[in-house]
Amino acid sequence: MNWIYFAKLFRTRFQAGCLAKRLEQDGWIYGYHDLQLVEIYRSRKGKYGVRFLP
């Protein structure tokens, strides 16, 4: 299985966490009904992003 990365990076972990929680709650908006795992990661430049397994 491959990770799907959300296109936007955020300055703070809190902002990425808000998006991650929204994906968990409203994944059907983005076309994913049952997300297996949603996680916050840190990029090499220090920004935060969200990735998930469909």
C-alpha distance matrix in Angstrom:
0.0 3.8 6.8 9.6 12.9 16.1 18.7 21.5 22.3 24.9 27.8 27.6 25.1 26.9 26.1 22.4 22.7 24.5 21.8 19.1 21.4 22.1 18.4 18.3 21.7 21.6 18.0 19.6 21.5 18.5 17.3 14.8 16.4 14.4 12.4 10.8 11.4 13.5 14.7 17.5 17.4 20.4 20.7 22.9 25.8 25.7 24.4 21.9 18.9 16.3 12.5 10.4 7.3 8.6
3.8 0.0 3.8 6.5 9.6 13.0 15.3 18.2 19.0 21.8 24.8 24.8 22.7 24.7 23.6 19.9 20.7 22.5 19.6 17.3 20.2 20.6 17.1 17.7 21.1 20.7 17.2 19.0 20.3 17.0 16.4 14.3 16.7 15.2 12.6 11.7 11.4 12.5 13.2 15.4 14.9 17.6 17.5 19.8 22.4 22.7 21.3 18.9 15.8 13.7 9.9 8.7 6.8 8.6
6.8 3.8 0.0 3.8 6.3 9.7 12.3 14.8 15.5 18.2 21.1 21.1 19.0 20.9 19.9 16.1 17.1 18.9 16.1 13.9 16.9 17.5 14.1 15.0 18.5 18.2 15.0 17.3 18.3 15.0 15.2 13.1 15.7 14.3 11.1 10.6 9.4 9.5 9.9 11.8 11.5 14.4 14.5 17.2 19.6 19.5 17.9 15.3 12.2 9.9 6.2 5.6 5.3 8.0
9.6 6.5 3.8 0.0 3.8 6.6 9.2 12.1 13.6 16.4 19.7 20.1 18.3 19.9 18.2 14.7 16.0 17.3 14.0 12.5 15.6 15.5 12.1 13.8 16.9 16.0 12.8 14.9 15.3 11.8 12.4 11.1 14.2 13.6 10.7 11.5 10.5 9.6 10.5 11.9 12.1 14.7 14.6 17.6 19.4 19.3 17.1 14.6 11.0 8.6 5.4 5.4 6.2 7.7
12.9 9.6 6.3 3.8 0.0 3.8 6.1 8.6 9.8 12.8 16.1 16.8 15.4 17.2 15.3 11.9 14.0 15.3 12.0 11.2 14.8 14.6 11.9 14.2 17.2 16.3 13.7 16.2 15.8 12.5 14.1 13.2 16.4 16.0 12.9 13.9 12.0 10.0 9.8 9.9 9.8 11.9 11.5 14.7 16.0 16.0 13.5 11.2 7.6 6.1 4.3 6.6 9.1 10.9
16.1 13.0 9.7 6.6 3.8 0.0 3.8 5.8 8.0 10.7 14.4 15.1 14.2 15.4 12.9 10.0 12.3 12.8 9.3 9.5 13.0 12.2 10.0 13.0 15.4 14.2 12.1 14.6 13.5 10.4 12.9 12.7 15.9 16.2 13.3 15.1 13.3 10.5 10.7 10.2 10.8 12.7 12.5 15.9 16.4 16.1 12.9 10.6 6.9 5.6 5.9 8.2 11.1 12.2
18.7 15.3 12.3 9.2 6.1 3.8 0.0 3.8 6.8 10.2 13.7 15.4 15.4 16.7 13.8 11.5 14.6 14.8 11.5 12.6 16.0 14.9 13.2 16.5 18.6 17.0 15.1 17.3 15.5 12.5 15.1 15.6 19.0 19.7 17.0 18.8 17.0 14.2 13.9 12.8 12.7 13.5 12.4 15.3 15.2 15.5 12.4 11.1 8.1 8.4 9.2 11.8 14.6 15.5
21.5 18.2 14.8 12.1 8.6 5.8 3.8 0.0 3.8 6.6 10.2 12.1 12.7 13.8 10.7 9.1 12.6 12.7 10.0 11.8 15.0 14.2 13.4 16.7 18.5 17.3 16.2 18.7 16.6 14.2 17.4 17.8 20.9 21.4 18.6 20.4 18.1 14.8 14.0 11.9 12.0 12.2 11.4 14.4 13.6 13.4 9.8 8.8 6.7 8.2 10.4 13.4 16.7 18.0
22.3 19.0 15.5 13.6 9.8 8.0 6.8 3.8 0.0 3.8 7.0 9.1 9.9 11.8 9.2 7.7 11.4 12.4 10.5 12.0 15.3 15.3 14.8 17.7 19.8 19.3 18.4 21.3 19.5 17.2 20.3 20.2 23.1 23.1 19.9 21.2 18.4 14.9 13.2 10.3 9.7 9.1 8.4 11.4 10.3 9.7 6.1 5.5 4.8 7.8 10.7 14.2 17.7 19.6
24.9 21.8 18.2 16.4 12.8 10.7 10.2 6.6 3.8 0.0 3.8 5.6 7.3 8.7 6.2 6.0 9.7 10.5 9.8 11.7 14.4 14.8 15.2 17.8 19.6 19.4 19.2 22.3 20.5 18.8 22.2 21.9 24.4 24.3 21.1 22.4 19.4 15.7 13.7 10.4 10.5 9.5 9.9 12.8 11.0 9.3 5.6 5.1 6.2 9.2 12.7 16.0 19.7 21.6
27.8 24.8 21.1 19.7 16.1 14.4 13.7 10.2 7.0 3.8 0.0 3.8 7.0 8.7 7.4 8.3 11.3 12.5 12.7 14.4 16.8 17.6 18.4 20.7 22.4 22.6 22.7 25.8 24.1 22.5 25.9 25.5 27.9 27.5 24.3 25.3 22.0 18.4 15.9 12.3 11.9 10.0 10.5 12.6 10.2 7.9 5.2 6.3 9.0 12.2 15.7 19.1 22.8 25.0
27.6 24.8 21.1 20.1 16.8 15.1 15.4 12.1 9.1 5.6 3.8 0.0 3.8 5.3 5.5 6.7 8.7 10.3 11.5 12.7 14.6 16.0 17.2 18.9 20.6 21.4 21.8 25.1 23.7 22.5 25.8 25.0 26.9 26.3 23.1 23.8 20.4 16.8 14.3 10.7 11.1 9.8 11.6 14.0 12.3 9.2 6.9 6.4 9.3 11.7 15.3 18.4 22.1 24.4
25.1 22.7 19.0 18.3 15.4 14.2 15.4 12.7 9.9 7.3 7.0 3.8 0.0 3.8 5.5 5.1 6.0 8.7 10.0 10.2 12.1 14.2 15.2 16.3 18.3 19.6 19.8 23.4 22.5 21.3 24.3 23.0 24.6 23.6 20.3 20.7 17.2 13.8 11.1 7.7 8.7 8.5 11.3 14.1 13.4 10.1 8.1 5.8 8.2 9.8 13.2 15.8 19.4 21.9
26.9 24.7 20.9 19.9 17.2 15.4 16.7 13.8 11.8 8.7 8.7 5.3 3.8 0.0 3.8 5.4 4.9 6.3 8.8 9.7 10.5 12.4 14.3 15.2 16.5 18.0 18.9 22.3 21.3 20.8 23.9 22.8 24.1 23.3 20.3 21.2 18.0 14.5 12.6 9.8 11.9 12.2 14.9 17.8 16.9 13.6 11.3 9.0 10.5 11.3 14.9 17.0 20.6 22.6
26.1 23.6 19.9 18.2 15.3 12.9 13.8 10.7 9.2 6.2 7.4 5.5 5.5 3.8 0.0 3.8 5.3 5.2 6.6 8.8 10.1 10.9 12.7 14.5 15.6 16.3 17.1 20.4 18.8 18.2 21.6 20.9 22.6 22.3 19.5 20.9 18.0 14.3 12.8 10.1 12.1 12.4 14.4 17.5 16.3 13.6 10.5 8.3 9.0 10.0 13.7 16.0 19.8 21.4
22.4 19.9 16.1 14.7 11.9 10.0 11.5 9.1 7.7 6.0 8.3 6.7 5.1 5.4 3.8 0.0 3.8 5.4 5.2 6.2 8.7 9.9 10.6 12.4 14.3 15.0 15.1 18.5 17.5 16.2 19.4 18.4 20.2 19.6 16.5 17.7 14.6 10.9 9.3 6.6 8.8 9.9 12.0 15.5 15.0 12.5 9.3 6.2 5.8 6.3 10.0 12.4 16.2 18.1
22.7 20.7 17.1 16.0 14.0 12.3 14.6 12.6 11.4 9.7 11.3 8.7 6.0 4.9 5.3 3.8 0.0 3.8 5.4 4.9 6.1 8.5 9.8 10.5 12.3 13.9 14.4 18.0 17.5 16.8 19.7 18.2 19.3 18.4 15.4 16.3 13.3 9.8 8.5 6.8 10.0 11.8 14.6 18.1 18.0 15.1 12.4 9.0 8.8 7.9 11.0 12.6 16.0 17.9
24.5 22.5 18.9 17.3 15.3 12.8 14.8 12.7 12.4 10.5 12.5 10.3 8.7 6.3 5.2 5.4 3.8 0.0 3.8 5.5 5.2 6.2 8.7 10.0 10.6 11.8 13.1 16.4 15.4 15.4 18.5 17.5 18.6 18.2 15.9 17.5 15.1 11.6 11.4 10.1 13.3 15.0 17.3 20.9 20.3 17.7 14.6 11.5 10.9 9.9 12.9 14.1 17.5 18.6
21.8 19.6 16.1 14.0 12.0 9.3 11.5 10.0 10.5 9.8 12.7 11.5 10.0 8.8 6.6 5.2 5.4 3.8 0.0 3.8 5.4 5.0 6.1 8.6 9.8 10.0 10.5 13.8 12.6 12.0 15.2 14.5 16.1 16.1 13.6 15.7 13.5 9.9 10.2 9.4 12.3 14.3 16.1 19.8 19.5 17.4 14.0 10.8 9.0 7.4 10.3 11.4 14.8 15.7
19.1 17.3 13.9 12.5 11.2 9.5 12.6 11.8 12.0 11.7 14.4 12.7 10.2 9.7 8.8 6.2 4.9 5.5 3.8 0.0 3.8 5.4 5.1 6.3 8.7 9.9 9.7 13.4 13.2 12.3 14.9 13.2 14.5 13.7 10.9 12.4 9.9 6.3 6.9 7.2 10.7 13.4 15.7 19.5 19.9 17.6 14.7 11.0 8.9 6.2 8.2 8.7 12.0 13.3
21.4 20.2 16.9 15.6 14.8 13.0 16.0 15.0 15.3 14.4 16.8 14.6 12.1 10.5 10.1 8.7 6.1 5.2 5.4 3.8 0.0 3.8 5.4 5.1 6.2 8.4 9.5 13.0 13.1 13.3 15.7 13.9 14.3 13.5 11.4 13.1 11.2 8.3 9.6 10.2 14.0 16.7 19.2 22.9 23.2 20.7 17.8 14.2 12.6 10.0 11.7 11.5 14.2 14.9
22.1 20.6 17.5 15.5 14.6 12.2 14.9 14.2 15.3 14.8 17.6 16.0 14.2 12.4 10.9 9.9 8.5 6.2 5.0 5.4 3.8 0.0 3.8 5.4 5.1 5.6 7.3 10.4 9.8 10.4 13.2 12.2 12.8 13.1 11.6 14.2 13.0 10.2 12.0 12.6 16.0 18.6 20.6 24.3 24.3 22.2 18.9 15.6 13.4 10.9 12.6 12.2 14.8 14.7
18.4 17.1 14.1 12.1 11.9 10.0 13.2 13.4 14.8 15.2 18.4 17.2 15.2 14.3 12.7 10.6 9.8 8.7 6.1 5.1 5.4 3.8 0.0 3.8 5.5 5.2 4.7 8.3 8.4 8.0 10.3 8.9 10.0 10.1 8.2 11.1 10.2 7.7 10.3 11.6 14.8 17.7 19.5 23.2 23.7 22.0 18.8 15.3 12.5 9.3 9.9 8.9 11.2 11.0
18.3 17.7 15.0 13.8 14.2 13.0 16.5 16.7 17.7 17.8 20.7 18.9 16.3 15.2 14.5 12.4 10.5 10.0 8.6 6.3 5.1 5.4 3.8 0.0 3.8 5.9 5.7 9.2 10.6 10.7 12.0 9.6 9.4 8.5 6.9 9.2 8.6 7.1 10.1 12.2 15.7 19.0 21.2 25.0 25.8 23.7 20.8 17.2 14.6 11.2 11.3 9.5 11.1 10.9
21.7 21.1 18.5 16.9 17.2 15.4 18.6 18.5 19.8 19.6 22.4 20.6 18.3 16.5 15.6 14.3 12.3 10.6 9.8 8.7 6.2 5.1 5.5 3.8 0.0 3.8 6.0 8.4 9.5 11.0 12.4 10.8 9.8 9.9 9.6 12.3 12.2 10.9 13.7 15.4 19.0 22.1 24.3 28.0 28.5 26.3 23.3 19.7 17.4 14.2 14.8 13.1 14.5 13.7
21.6 20.7 18.2 16.0 16.3 14.2 17.0 17.3 19.3 19.4 22.6 21.4 19.6 18.0 16.3 15.0 13.9 11.8 10.0 9.9 8.4 5.6 5.2 5.9 3.8 0.0 3.8 5.4 5.8 7.7 9.4 8.7 8.5 9.9 10.0 13.4 13.7 12.2 15.2 16.7 20.0 22.9 24.6 28.3 28.6 26.9 23.5 20.2 17.5 14.4 14.8 13.3 14.7 13.2
18.0 17.2 15.0 12.8 13.7 12.1 15.1 16.2 18.4 19.2 22.7 21.8 19.8 18.9 17.1 15.1 14.4 13.1 10.5 9.7 9.5 7.3 4.7 5.7 6.0 3.8 0.0 3.8 5.3 5.5 6.5 5.2 5.8 7.3 7.1 10.8 11.5 10.4 13.6 15.6 18.5 21.6 23.0 26.7 27.4 26.0 22.8 19.4 16.3 12.9 12.4 10.4 11.4 9.6
19.6 19.0 17.3 14.9 16.2 14.6 17.3 18.7 21.3 22.3 25.8 25.1 23.4 22.3 20.4 18.5 18.0 16.4 13.8 13.4 13.0 10.4 8.3 9.2 8.4 5.4 3.8 0.0 3.8 5.3 4.8 4.9 4.9 8.0 9.3 13.1 14.5 13.9 17.3 19.3 22.1 25.1 26.3 29.9 30.5 29.4 26.1 22.8 19.6 16.3 15.6 13.5 13.7 11.1
21.5 20.3 18.3 15.3 15.8 13.5 15.5 16.6 19.5 20.5 24.1 23.7 22.5 21.3 18.8 17.5 17.5 15.4 12.6 13.2 13.1 9.8 8.4 10.6 9.5 5.8 5.3 3.8 0.0 3.8 5.5 7.4 8.6 11.5 12.0 15.8 16.6 15.2 18.1 19.3 22.0 24.6 25.5 29.1 29.3 28.3 24.7 21.8 18.7 15.9 15.9 14.5 15.6 13.3
18.5 17.0 15.0 11.8 12.5 10.4 12.5 14.2 17.2 18.8 22.5 22.5 21.3 20.8 18.2 16.2 16.8 15.4 12.0 12.3 13.3 10.4 8.0 10.7 11.0 7.7 5.5 5.3 3.8 0.0 3.8 5.8 8.5 11.1 10.8 14.4 14.9 13.5 16.2 17.4 19.6 22.2 22.8 26.3 26.7 26.0 22.5 19.7 16.3 13.6 13.1 11.9 12.9 10.8
17.3 16.4 15.2 12.4 14.1 12.9 15.1 17.4 20.3 22.2 25.9 25.8 24.3 23.9 21.6 19.4 19.7 18.5 15.2 14.9 15.7 13.2 10.3 12.0 12.4 9.4 6.5 4.8 5.5 3.8 0.0 3.8 6.5 9.5 10.2 13.7 15.1 14.6 17.8 19.6 21.7 24.6 25.1 28.6 29.3 28.7 25.5 22.6 19.0 16.0 14.7 12.7 12.6 9.6
14.8 14.3 13.1 11.1 13.2 12.7 15.6 17.8 20.2 21.9 25.5 25.0 23.0 22.8 20.9 18.4 18.2 17.5 14.5 13.2 13.9 12.2 8.9 9.6 10.8 8.7 5.2 4.9 7.4 5.8 3.8 0.0 3.8 5.9 6.5 10.0 11.7 11.8 15.2 17.6 19.9 23.1 24.0 27.5 28.6 27.8 24.8 21.6 18.0 14.6 12.8 10.2 9.6 6.4
16.4 16.7 15.7 14.2 16.4 15.9 19.0 20.9 23.1 24.4 27.9 26.9 24.6 24.1 22.6 20.2 19.3 18.6 16.1 14.5 14.3 12.8 10.0 9.4 9.8 8.5 5.8 4.9 8.6 8.5 6.5 3.8 0.0 3.8 6.4 9.7 12.2 12.9 16.6 19.3 22.0 25.4 26.7 30.3 31.5 30.3 27.3 23.9 20.6 17.0 15.3 12.3 11.3 8.1
14.4 15.2 14.3 13.6 16.0 16.2 19.7 21.4 23.1 24.3 27.5 26.3 23.6 23.3 22.3 19.6 18.4 18.2 16.1 13.7 13.5 13.1 10.1 8.5 9.9 9.9 7.3 8.0 11.5 11.1 9.5 5.9 3.8 0.0 3.8 6.3 9.2 10.7 14.5 17.7 20.3 24.0 25.6 29.1 30.6 29.3 26.6 23.1 19.9 16.1 14.2 10.7 9.2 6.7
12.4 12.6 11.1 10.7 12.9 13.3 17.0 18.6 19.9 21.1 24.3 23.1 20.3 20.3 19.5 16.5 15.4 15.9 13.6 10.9 11.4 11.6 8.2 6.9 9.6 10.0 7.1 9.3 12.0 10.8 10.2 6.5 6.4 3.8 0.0 3.8 5.7 7.1 10.8 14.0 16.6 20.3 21.9 25.4 27.0 25.6 23.1 19.5 16.4 12.6 10.6 7.0 6.1 4.8
10.8 11.7 10.6 11.5 13.9 15.1 18.8 20.4 21.2 22.4 25.3 23.8 20.7 21.2 20.9 17.7 16.3 17.5 15.7 12.4 13.1 14.2 11.1 9.2 12.3 13.4 10.8 13.1 15.8 14.4 13.7 10.0 9.7 6.3 3.8 0.0 3.8 7.0 10.2 13.9 16.1 19.9 21.7 25.0 27.0 25.6 23.5 20.0 17.1 13.5 11.0 7.4 5.5 5.9
11.4 11.4 9.4 10.5 12.0 13.3 17.0 18.1 18.4 19.4 22.0 20.4 17.2 18.0 18.0 14.6 13.3 15.1 13.5 9.9 11.2 13.0 10.2 8.6 12.2 13.7 11.5 14.5 16.6 14.9 15.1 11.7 12.2 9.2 5.7 3.8 0.0 3.8 6.5 10.2 12.5 16.3 18.4 21.7 23.7 22.1 20.2 16.6 14.0 10.5 8.4 5.4 5.4 7.6
13.5 12.5 9.5 9.6 10.0 10.5 14.2 14.8 14.9 15.7 18.4 16.8 13.8 14.5 14.3 10.9 9.8 11.6 9.9 6.3 8.3 10.2 7.7 7.1 10.9 12.2 10.4 13.9 15.2 13.5 14.6 11.8 12.9 10.7 7.1 7.0 3.8 0.0 3.8 7.1 9.9 13.6 15.9 19.4 20.9 19.1 16.9 13.2 10.7 7.1 6.0 4.3 6.7 9.0
14.7 13.2 9.9 10.5 9.8 10.7 13.9 14.0 13.2 13.7 15.9 14.3 11.1 12.6 12.8 9.3 8.5 11.4 10.2 6.9 9.6 12.0 10.3 10.1 13.7 15.2 13.6 17.3 18.1 16.2 17.8 15.2 16.6 14.5 10.8 10.2 6.5 3.8 0.0 3.8 6.5 10.2 12.8 16.2 17.8 15.8 14.0 10.4 8.5 5.8 5.6 6.2 9.0 12.0
17.5 15.4 11.8 11.9 9.9 10.2 12.8 11.9 10.3 10.4 12.3 10.7 7.7 9.8 10.1 6.6 6.8 10.1 9.4 7.2 10.2 12.6 11.6 12.2 15.4 16.7 15.6 19.3 19.3 17.4 19.6 17.6 19.3 17.7 14.0 13.9 10.2 7.1 3.8 0.0 3.8 7.0 9.9 13.4 14.6 12.3 10.4 6.7 5.7 4.6 6.5 8.8 12.1 15.1
17.4 14.9 11.5 12.1 9.8 10.8 12.7 12.0 9.7 10.5 11.9 11.1 8.7 11.9 12.1 8.8 10.0 13.3 12.3 10.7 14.0 16.0 14.8 15.7 19.0 20.0 18.5 22.1 22.0 19.6 21.7 19.9 22.0 20.3 16.6 16.1 12.5 9.9 6.5 3.8 0.0 3.8 6.6 9.8 11.5 9.6 8.5 5.7 5.4 6.2 7.3 10.3 13.4 16.7
20.4 17.6 14.4 14.7 11.9 12.7 13.5 12.2 9.1 9.5 10.0 9.8 8.5 12.2 12.4 9.9 11.8 15.0 14.3 13.4 16.7 18.6 17.7 19.0 22.1 22.9 21.6 25.1 24.6 22.2 24.6 23.1 25.4 24.0 20.3 19.9 16.3 13.6 10.2 7.0 3.8 0.0 3.8 6.7 8.0 5.9 5.7 4.5 6.3 8.8 10.5 13.8 16.9 20.1
20.7 17.5 14.5 14.6 11.5 12.5 12.4 11.4 8.4 9.9 10.5 11.6 11.3 14.9 14.4 12.0 14.6 17.3 16.1 15.7 19.2 20.6 19.5 21.2 24.3 24.6 23.0 26.3 25.5 22.8 25.1 24.0 26.7 25.6 21.9 21.7 18.4 15.9 12.8 9.9 6.6 3.8 0.0 3.8 5.4 5.3 5.4 6.1 7.2 10.2 11.5 15.1 18.0 21.0
22.9 19.8 17.2 17.6 14.7 15.9 15.3 14.4 11.4 12.8 12.6 14.0 14.1 17.8 17.5 15.5 18.1 20.9 19.8 19.5 22.9 24.3 23.2 25.0 28.0 28.3 26.7 29.9 29.1 26.3 28.6 27.5 30.3 29.1 25.4 25.0 21.7 19.4 16.2 13.4 9.8 6.7 3.8 0.0 3.8 5.5 7.5 9.4 11.0 14.0 15.0 18.5 21.1 24.3
25.8 22.4 19.6 19.4 16.0 16.4 15.2 13.6 10.3 11.0 10.2 12.3 13.4 16.9 16.3 15.0 18.0 20.3 19.5 19.9 23.2 24.3 23.7 25.8 28.5 28.6 27.4 30.5 29.3 26.7 29.3 28.6 31.5 30.6 27.0 27.0 23.7 20.9 17.8 14.6 11.5 8.0 5.4 3.8 0.0 3.8 5.8 9.0 11.2 14.8 16.5 20.2 23.2 26.1
25.7 22.7 19.5 19.3 16.0 16.1 15.5 13.4 9.7 9.3 7.9 9.2 10.1 13.6 13.6 12.5 15.1 17.7 17.4 17.6 20.7 22.2 22.0 23.7 26.3 26.9 26.0 29.4 28.3 26.0 28.7 27.8 30.3 29.3 25.6 25.6 22.1 19.1 15.8 12.3 9.6 5.9 5.3 5.5 3.8 0.0 3.8 6.7 9.8 13.3 15.6 19.2 22.4 25.4
24.4 21.3 17.9 17.1 13.5 12.9 12.4 9.8 6.1 5.6 5.2 6.9 8.1 11.3 10.5 9.3 12.4 14.6 14.0 14.7 17.8 18.9 18.8 20.8 23.3 23.5 22.8 26.1 24.7 22.5 25.5 24.8 27.3 26.6 23.1 23.5 20.2 16.9 14.0 10.4 8.5 5.7 5.4 7.5 5.8 3.8 0.0 3.8 6.8 10.5 13.3 16.9 20.4 23.1
21.9 18.9 15.3 14.6 11.2 10.6 11.1 8.8 5.5 5.1 6.3 6.4 5.8 9.0 8.3 6.2 9.0 11.5 10.8 11.0 14.2 15.6 15.3 17.2 19.7 20.2 19.4 22.8 21.8 19.7 22.6 21.6 23.9 23.1 19.5 20.0 16.6 13.2 10.4 6.7 5.7 4.5 6.1 9.4 9.0 6.7 3.8 0.0 3.8 7.1 10.1 13.6 17.2 19.8
18.9 15.8 12.2 11.0 7.6 6.9 8.1 6.7 4.8 6.2 9.0 9.3 8.2 10.5 9.0 5.8 8.8 10.9 9.0 8.9 12.6 13.4 12.5 14.6 17.4 17.5 16.3 19.6 18.7 16.3 19.0 18.0 20.6 19.9 16.4 17.1 14.0 10.7 8.5 5.7 5.4 6.3 7.2 11.0 11.2 9.8 6.8 3.8 0.0 3.8 6.8 10.3 13.9 16.4
16.3 13.7 9.9 8.6 6.1 5.6 8.4 8.2 7.8 9.2 12.2 11.7 9.8 11.3 10.0 6.3 7.9 9.9 7.4 6.2 10.0 10.9 9.3 11.2 14.2 14.4 12.9 16.3 15.9 13.6 16.0 14.6 17.0 16.1 12.6 13.5 10.5 7.1 5.8 4.6 6.2 8.8 10.2 14.0 14.8 13.3 10.5 7.1 3.8 0.0 3.8 6.9 10.6 12.9
12.5 9.9 6.2 5.4 4.3 5.9 9.2 10.4 10.7 12.7 15.7 15.3 13.2 14.9 13.7 10.0 11.0 12.9 10.3 8.2 11.7 12.6 9.9 11.3 14.8 14.8 12.4 15.6 15.9 13.1 14.7 12.8 15.3 14.2 10.6 11.0 8.4 6.0 5.6 6.5 7.3 10.5 11.5 15.0 16.5 15.6 13.3 10.1 6.8 3.8 0.0 3.8 7.2 9.8
10.4 8.7 5.6 5.4 6.6 8.2 11.8 13.4 14.2 16.0 19.1 18.4 15.8 17.0 16.0 12.4 12.6 14.1 11.4 8.7 11.5 12.2 8.9 9.5 13.1 13.3 10.4 13.5 14.5 11.9 12.7 10.2 12.3 10.7 7.0 7.4 5.4 4.3 6.2 8.8 10.3 13.8 15.1 18.5 20.2 19.2 16.9 13.6 10.3 6.9 3.8 0.0 3.8 6.4
7.3 6.8 5.3 6.2 9.1 11.1 14.6 16.7 17.7 19.7 22.8 22.1 19.4 20.6 19.8 16.2 16.0 17.5 14.8 12.0 14.2 14.8 11.2 11.1 14.5 14.7 11.4 13.7 15.6 12.9 12.6 9.6 11.3 9.2 6.1 5.5 5.4 6.7 9.0 12.1 13.4 16.9 18.0 21.1 23.2 22.4 20.4 17.2 13.9 10.6 7.2 3.8 0.0 3.8
8.6 8.6 8.0 7.7 10.9 12.2 15.5 18.0 19.6 21.6 25.0 24.4 21.9 22.6 21.4 18.1 17.9 18.6 15.7 13.3 14.9 14.7 11.0 10.9 13.7 13.2 9.6 11.1 13.3 10.8 9.6 6.4 8.1 6.7 4.8 5.9 7.6 9.0 12.0 15.1 16.7 20.1 21.0 24.3 26.1 25.4 23.1 19.8 16.4 12.9 9.8 6.4 3.8 0.0
